[in-house]
Amino acid sequence: MTHIVQRPIPGTEAYLRDRRQVFAEIRQLESLIAWRTRQPRWHAVGYDADGEPDVDANDRPWNKVHDARQVLATNPTVTEILGAQGRQSLLEA
């Protein structure tokens, strides 16, 4: 099944609004990636009976970036802009 995506006509207010929104979403993804980079991959959640640290994976930052990438990859305006900028790698894991 083919889906036809109705895109705004260049130069119209709807077109400019779409672009502003997409650039904001790209900035948000970049911020999420920067935030994820600062997060520890593992963290101690307590201690076991022997006094050893109980370590757990900190997957939340990676999952949030993954989810945001999946959502943005479905937006044709996002892929168009990142493709024109040569930054498609933002949408890749």
Protein Blocks (a to p, Z undefined) as FASTA:
>chain_A
ZZddddddehiaklmmmmmmmmmmmmmmmmmmmmmmmpcfbdcfbdcfkopacddddfkl
mmmmmmmmmmmmmpmklmmmmmmnopmmmmpZZ
